[in-house]
Amino acid sequence: MSVEKILNDWNKKVYKPIYWLEGEEDYYIDQLVNYAEEKILNESEASFNLTVFYGKDANWADIVNTCRKYPMFSDRQVVILKEAQQLREMEKLEAYFQQPLASTIFIVAYKEKKLDARTKFAKLVKEKSEFLSTKKIYDSALPEWVTTLVAKLGFDITPKAVMLLVDHIGNDLARIENEVQKILINLKGRKSITEEDIENYVGISKDFNIFELQTAIALKDLPKAIRVIRYFGDNPKAAPIQLVLPSLYAFFSKVFMIHGASGSDDTIAKQIGVHTYFYKSYAQASRTYGYLGVEKILLLLHQYNLKSIGINTVRVDDAELLKEMVVKIML
């Protein structure tokens, strides 16, 4: 069962008695729970027929008793169990799962982890509920996810704007969506999000960011790299070293993969998991440094990651560490 299938059914007013939503990606679970809480019942129905429990404070018997009640002035009631992973004696819901009430829509949000599939209860859940298991989206899939999100909202976004968002925010889908919504409010009739919009409304410099540092290193442009790092030093929240080093490592890991790939640029870009628009930067780094040079860079990134947390060095300013590392990369 997918999020899209569940939402499509709900939009058609097709409901099942039990929905079990679990996994590591809260974004999709929250999306379904928010819809159920706000849209399945109208306002007058919800006042009598919507009940929300929180696992930490709830008692399994109260949940079951509520689920077994019949709706008032409506064809159905909605019962939501949020933070279900904190509910004590979860297995005691088993009897209700065996015989759910058709007029109750029971939605369980079991976040941050999954049931132990080996247990009797987990097997029952999968058998008796509409079951959704979520997982974190891969970093390589984030650009496409952002582009698709913006398109669904009726807009488009430039590739560079996508990378600025992804590099700055990372794998936080809810925050990405919030930032996109904030930008759209300010577009004033335009239909495309640009890197200037990211700079103006999200607070990410379009000229001094991790993406620009990657490009400068790929081109062996030391003056530009130093300017970007100096900006990071003057604006510590813009790109902390704990964000910069993993991003550079991810970049050069993909550059390293190019040496074992073959085919057209489009084919190789797909093989290493990057957008074709940005492949030229990876290819440039591959040509600039060669196989051994990229291998050396990956080792340097590992060493400076250790130094950034005080291992094998006297703690120094983050910007100075980055400058030192970049000079060694370009030697």
C-alpha positions in Angstrom: 0.0 0.0 0.0 1.4 3.4 -1.0 0.6 6.9 0.4 -0.8 7.9 -3.0 -3.2 4.9 -3.1 -4.4 5.6 0.5 -5.0 9.3 -0.3 -6.7 8.4 -3.6 -9.1 6.1 -1.8 -9.8 8.6 0.9 -10.5 11.3 -1.7 -13.1 8.9 -3.1 -14.5 8.2 0.4 -13.3 4.6 0.3 -12.1 3.6 3.8 -10.9 0.5 5.5 -11.3 -0.2 9.3 -7.6 -0.1 10.2 -4.5 1.7 8.8 -1.1 0.9 10.2 1.5 3.5 9.3 5.1 2.8 10.4 8.7 3.4 9.5 11.5 5.9 9.5 10.1 8.7 7.3 7.7 10.8 9.4 6.8 13.0 6.5 4.5 10.5 4.8 2.9 9.3 8.1 2.2 12.9 9.1 0.7 13.6 5.7 -1.8 10.8 6.1 -2.6 11.5 9.8 -3.1 15.2 9.0 -5.5 14.4 6.2 -7.4 11.9 8.4 -7.7 14.4 11.2 -8.8 17.4 9.1 -10.6 16.0 6.0 -12.3 12.6 6.5 -15.0 14.2 8.7 -16.6 17.6 8.2 -16.5 20.0 11.1 -19.8 19.1 12.6 -19.1 15.3 12.4 -15.6 15.7 13.9 -16.9 17.3 17.1 -18.6 14.0 18.0 -16.6 11.4 16.0 -12.9 12.3 16.0 -10.7 11.0 18.8 -7.0 11.4 19.0 -4.8 9.4 21.4 -1.1 9.8 22.1 0.8 6.6 22.8 2.7 7.9 25.8 -0.4 8.8 27.7 -3.0 6.4 26.3 -4.3 3.1 27.8 -4.9 0.3 25.4 -8.3 -0.5 26.9 -9.5 3.1 26.3 -8.4 2.9 22.7 -10.3 -0.3 22.1 -13.4 0.9 23.9 -13.4 4.1 21.8 -12.9 2.1 18.5 -15.9 -0.1 19.4 -18.3 2.8 19.9 -20.8 3.6 17.1 -20.6 7.1 15.5 -23.0 9.9 16.4 -24.8 11.8 13.6 -22.4 10.3 11.0 -21.7 7.1 9.1 -18.3 6.8 10.6 -15.9 7.8 13.3 -12.1 8.4 13.1 -9.8 7.2 15.9 -6.1 8.2 15.6 -3.3 6.8 17.7 -0.3 9.1 17.4 3.2 8.2 18.6 2.0 4.6 18.8 5.5 3.3 19.4 5.2 4.7 23.0 2.0 2.7 23.8 2.4 0.2 26.6 1.0 -3.3 26.0 0.5 -2.7 22.3 -0.2 -6.5 21.8 -3.5 -6.1 23.7 -5.0 -4.4 20.7 -4.9 -7.8 19.1 -8.6 -8.6 19.9 -9.7 -5.4 18.1 -7.6 -6.2 15.1 -9.3 -9.6 14.9 -12.8 -8.0 14.8 -12.7 -4.3 13.9 -15.9 -2.2 13.7 -16.7 -1.3 10.1 -17.9 2.2 11.1 -14.6 3.0 12.8 -11.5 4.2 10.9 -8.6 3.4 13.2 -5.3 5.0 12.2 -2.1 4.0 14.0 1.0 6.1 13.5 4.0 4.0 14.6 6.9 6.3 14.0 10.7 6.1 13.7 10.8 2.3 13.7 9.0 -0.8 12.6 7.3 -3.7 14.4 9.4 -6.8 14.8 8.1 -8.8 11.8 8.7 -12.1 13.6 6.1 -11.5 16.3 2.5 -12.8 16.2 1.2 -9.3 16.6 3.2 -7.9 13.6 1.9 -10.7 11.4 -1.7 -10.0 12.5 -1.2 -6.3 11.8 -0.1 -7.0 8.2 -2.9 -9.4 7.7 -5.8 -7.3 9.1 -4.8 -3.6 8.3 -4.0 -1.5 5.4 -0.3 -1.5 6.0 2.2 1.2 5.1 5.9 1.0 5.8 8.0 4.1 5.1 11.8 4.6 4.8 14.1 7.5 4.4 14.5 8.7 0.8 18.0 8.3 -0.6 20.0 11.6 -0.9 20.4 10.9 -4.6 16.6 10.9 -5.0 16.1 14.2 -3.2 16.4 16.5 -6.3 13.8 14.6 -8.2 11.5 14.5 -5.1 11.8 18.3 -4.8 11.1 18.9 -8.5 8.1 16.6 -8.3 6.7 18.3 -5.2 7.0 21.7 -6.9 5.4 20.4 -10.1 2.4 19.0 -8.1 1.9 22.5 -6.7 1.7 23.9 -10.2 5.1 25.4 -10.4 8.6 24.6 -11.6 12.1 25.1 -10.1 15.5 25.6 -11.7 18.0 22.8 -11.2 20.4 25.0 -9.2 17.6 26.1 -6.9 16.9 22.5 -6.2 20.5 21.7 -5.3 20.7 24.8 -3.0 17.7 23.5 -1.1 18.8 19.9 -0.9 22.4 20.8 0.0 21.3 23.2 2.7 18.4 21.3 4.3 19.3 17.7 3.6 16.9 14.8 4.1 14.2 16.7 6.0 11.1 16.4 3.7 8.8 18.3 6.0 11.2 21.3 6.2 11.8 21.3 2.4 8.0 21.4 1.8 7.6 24.3 4.4 10.4 26.3 2.7 8.8 25.6 -0.8 5.4 26.8 0.5 7.0 29.9 1.9 8.7 30.7 -1.4 5.5 30.2 -3.4 3.7 32.8 -1.3 6.3 35.3 -2.4 6.5 34.6 -6.1 3.8 37.3 -6.9 2.4 35.7 -10.1 5.6 34.0 -11.3 5.5 30.2 -11.9 9.2 29.3 -11.5 11.4 29.2 -8.4 14.9 30.4 -9.0 18.2 30.4 -7.0 17.5 34.1 -6.3 14.2 33.1 -4.6 16.2 30.5 -2.5 18.6 33.3 -1.4 15.8 35.8 -0.6 13.3 33.6 1.2 15.3 30.7 2.6 18.5 32.6 3.4 20.9 30.5 1.4 23.5 32.6 -0.6 23.4 31.7 -4.3 27.1 32.6 -4.6 28.5 31.2 -1.3 27.2 27.7 -0.6 28.4 24.1 -0.5 27.4 23.7 -4.2 29.7 26.6 -5.2 32.5 25.2 -3.1 32.2 21.8 -4.8 32.3 23.6 -8.2 35.4 25.6 -7.2 37.2 22.5 -6.0 36.2 20.6 -9.2 37.8 23.4 -11.3 40.8 23.8 -9.0 39.8 27.4 -8.5 41.5 28.1 -5.2 40.7 31.8 -5.0 37.0 31.1 -5.3 37.1 28.2 -2.9 38.8 30.5 -0.3 36.2 33.2 -0.8 33.4 30.7 -0.2 35.1 29.3 2.9 35.7 32.8 4.2 32.0 33.4 3.9 31.3 30.2 5.8 33.7 31.5 8.5 31.9 34.8 8.8 28.5 33.1 8.7 28.9 29.9 10.8 25.2 28.9 10.5 25.3 29.1 6.7 27.3 25.9 6.3 28.8 24.3 9.4 31.8 22.1 8.9 29.6 19.1 10.0 27.5 19.7 6.9 30.3 20.7 4.5 32.5 17.7 4.9 29.8 15.0 4.4 28.5 16.9 1.3 32.0 17.0 -0.2 32.5 13.4 0.6 29.3 12.5 -1.1 30.3 14.6 -4.1 33.7 13.0 -4.5 32.4 9.5 -3.9 30.3 9.9 -7.0 33.2 11.4 -8.8 35.2 8.3 -7.9 32.4 6.1 -9.3 32.8 7.7 -12.7 36.2 6.0 -13.2 34.4 2.6 -13.1 31.4 3.7 -15.3 31.0 3.6 -19.0 28.5 4.9 -21.6 27.2 8.4 -22.5 27.1 11.2 -20.1 23.4 10.7 -19.5 24.0 7.0 -18.8 26.9 7.6 -16.4 24.9 10.4 -14.6 22.1 7.9 -14.0 24.6 5.2 -12.8 26.1 7.4 -10.2 22.8 9.0 -9.2 23.1 12.6 -10.2 21.0 14.9 -12.3 22.2 15.2 -15.9 22.3 19.0 -15.5 25.0 18.7 -12.8 27.0 15.9 -14.2 29.4 18.2 -15.9 30.8 19.3 -12.5 31.4 15.7 -11.5 33.0 14.9 -14.8 35.2 18.0 -14.6 36.4 16.9 -11.1 37.1 13.4 -12.5 39.2 14.8 -15.3 40.9 17.4 -13.1 42.1 15.0 -10.4 42.1 11.6 -12.0 41.6 8.3 -10.2 44.5 8.6 -7.7 43.7 12.3 -7.1 40.1 11.5 -6.2 41.2 8.7 -4.0 43.6 11.1 -2.2 40.7 13.6 -1.7 38.5 11.0 -0.1 41.3 10.1 2.3 41.8 13.8 3.1 38.1 14.3 3.7 38.1 11.4 6.2 41.2 12.8 8.0 39.7 16.3 8.3 36.4 14.9 9.4 38.3 13.4 12.4 40.1 16.7 12.9 36.8 18.6 12.9 35.9 16.7 16.1 39.3 17.2 17.7 40.9 13.8 16.9 44.6 13.9 15.9 44.8 17.7 16.1 44.6 20.7 18.3 41.1 22.2 17.9 41.3 25.2 15.5 38.8 27.3 13.7 36.5 25.4 11.3 37.2 27.8 8.4 41.0 27.4 8.9 40.6 23.6 8.8 38.6 23.9 5.5 41.2 26.2 4.0 44.0 23.9 5.0 42.2 20.9 3.5 41.3 22.6 0.2 44.9 23.7 -0.3 46.1 20.1 0.2 43.4 18.9 -2.2 44.6 21.2 -4.9 48.3 20.6 -4.5 
